[in-house]
Each structure stands twice: as C-alpha cells, then as structure tokens.
Amino acid sequence: MKHVTLRQLKVFEAVARHLNYSRAAQELHLSQPAVSMQMKQLEGSAGMPLLEQIGKKIFLTEAGREMQHYARGVTQQLDEAAEALTELKDASRGHLQLTIISTAKYFAPKFVAKFCRRHPGVTLKLDVCNRATLLERLARNETDLVIMGHPPQGLDLTLQPFAPNPHVIVAAPEHALARARRIALKRIAGETFLQREPGSGTRMLMERVFAEHGLAVNAGMEIGSDETIKQAVMAGMGIGFLSSHTVQLELQAKRLVMLDVVGFPIVRNWYIVHRTDKRLSPVARSFKEFLLGETAGLPPGEPGSRRRARR
C-alpha cells in the first residue's frame, strides 16, 4: 500500500472500533464528511473495500479486519511514543545513563543517592568501570554523563570541574616511613610502588608528578583495582599513590597511614563530562545542575596545587 497516511489509519481505527462514522468523528473532533473522505482515500490505497454497510449498520470486511489489526498496532505505538516524549520533557522522570570511573565509586554515590531521593521517578543506570572502558563508552556515545578525574585529550568533550580530588601516598602502619615527617619525594621514589594498570588516570598522574621532579617510579607490581592495591599495601608489599577518597575508611581504622611527603597531597579535580555534541535530556541536565550545585562550596583543585589533607 502506497500513500497511506497516519491520519487515515487513525481515522480508520476509530471507525473500525465504533463501527459508526458519527462516533468516530466526535472522538477525533472531525466532521463526518471529513471522516468519510479519509476512509475513501484509504480504501482507494488498499484497492478493496474495508467496510460494508448492510441496512443501517456498518461491518468490517475481511480486508477491514486485517487492516484493523495493523492500524491498532500503529496507533498504540504512536500513543506510546507521545507518552515517552512527554516523560523526556519532565526532569523528574525519564532515564539517566551515568558512568563513573572506578576511583569515583568512593565519592560519587552519595550525590547519586541524594539525586534519586529527590527524583524518585527517574530510572538510573549506573556503571562503574576503568578508564579504558569509560573512554570507549564516551567515544561510542553509550552514556549520558561521566564522572572522572583525568579527562582525556583529543576528544570533543564538555567537561566541568566540580570537586577537589586529592591524591596521597599511603603505606602500612608498620612501614619504616610511617612516622617520618617532611619526607622528600626523592626519598619516596626509592620505595616499591604498587601501581595501577597502564592508561589509568591515577597512574598517569603519579608518573607525571615524579617526572616533573626528574624522578622515575620504582614499580613493584601492576594491579588493576584500587581495592587490591590497598590490600597489598596493608600486607606490606609496597606503598601506593591513590586518591584520598579511596582510603578514608582504612585511614580511620588505622589500617593504612598517609605518608607526610613534601608537596603532597597533589590536588586535582573531579569532572562531570559529556560529549560536546550530546543532546542532554532534561534528566541529564538536571543531574548535572544538581551535582554542580551540591558541590558549589567545595574548594577547587588546580593542576599542580598542593594542600594539606586531613589525616
């Protein structure tokens, strides 16, 4: 069938349901002649009658019953599409795809939880992944928003800092330098570091900090997660360079200590990131505004800045 319009299908669906031109016209806010004209045009496209009148009653032909099945499906899908678009206009409902770097899982969920409490109608999908996977999802446009600490170069991204992200050096309480003060970075460089995998933002920052001082990292082992690094440091296998957000519980429990290294902590930022060409939904815009508002009073971290972190 060619040249069939959605209007014709909608009119036919109403007529087939009521088997009455007048009732269909009233439902659709059309005149009865307009309904009759749409039906004639549809039957012309079909090449056969869809309705037959016997006496004063209207009946569906066999072709009409077949057409009713498809017309009902089309109109239902149109109604569902209209409902979905209405939800997308409402920031209190809809869907949000949020991806956070694994290090941020110690920091970001409290903000996500607060947003969800304020917007119970929002369906949130939260993914936690490493840097490589996160960048793939950004490149493929498979996520709405990203929270990360070290935005990449070379991608067309919109990024906004929203909170400081201090990095510290931690060791087991029994470590020889645990009680030392004003430790020179050159002295620390001789220690065995347990470091993240290549491509990790934390590892890149660590290597950059040491390189700025003409030093190399004495890498003892590559480990793919902050949790495993913490366990290995507690076991005395070496020391670690980590975001302070990842070690707060261990520091409070005195299972780890923060080494007093000159120039530390190294303070960078957490960023909320999305593709520049991404058309953010009302829900995504609402979450971004919420996050920036919730963290507006926090001191920013600037590249190269150093500030004493709380022990």
Phi, psi and omega in degrees: 000128179249154174064023174279133182256158176298326178298316179298318180295321180294320177295315181298318181301319180292317179296317181295327180286319183270337189050044183200120182294320184295315180294321178296318179298319180296317180296321185269359181059044178237164173280157180296321176299325179294322178295315180299321180294317179298322180293320179296319180295320179294317179295326177296320178291324180287332180080013179199157180290140178256339180230152172222143181251123177240112186068234179259003183255149179253136179231153174279136171283177177299318177296324180294320179295322178293316180295325180299321180301313182284322180297321179297319179295319180295314182293325177295319179294323177296319178296319179294322178296318179297320179294319180296319179293324177296319178296322181294334178283347184257113182291346180274356179226186178098192186239146177225125175257110183242130178240131180235145176295148187303324180296329184284354181293345177272352189235315189284325187304329180296326177286321178298316181297319180294320178297317180295324177295325179282334183232072184296343180277354181277134173263118185249132170248116183249122178245136176245125185209172178280176187297317183299314180294320179299316181293326176298317181293323175297313182297325182269003181058044183258011179211155179278306184225153180229140170247123183208169184256338185224084182301145183280162172264153172093350175256146180278088186239148169258122182226144181222124178290143180226349180197152178287149180230085183285142176244138185226170174250127184240155180214169174290150180303334182275359183296148184299335182260007186300326183253004181287155180238147177052055181284129178288145180298327179298324178292319180294327183300338179279350180281158178279120180261137170264115190239161179287172182291159176303139182095343178295138178297321179297317180294318180298319178295315179302311181296325179293317180299315180293320181296325179299337180256013179070028184241157175245151179278132176273088187278125178262330184197144172261128184229136189273006179209150177295323181300315181291323176299316180299316180296320180292322177296317179297331179279357177085020182278349181162192178244167184226149174252112188218159169296136182297337179295335184278347189239011185300316182294319181291325177292318180295324180277359180061030174269343173226157173234149176268120181287140182274080184263135180302131179089357181253154004286157171270119187255117171247196181242155160272143181236145167259126193229143168207162177297140181297327181273006181284127176271098184293136175288164176305324179294316180296317178297320180296318180294318179299314179296321178298313182297316180294325178290320181293332185252012186299330183273356182282143180291136180287154172255133180248148178308126178089353183284149180228131182217142181292121178274153178287138179275000000 
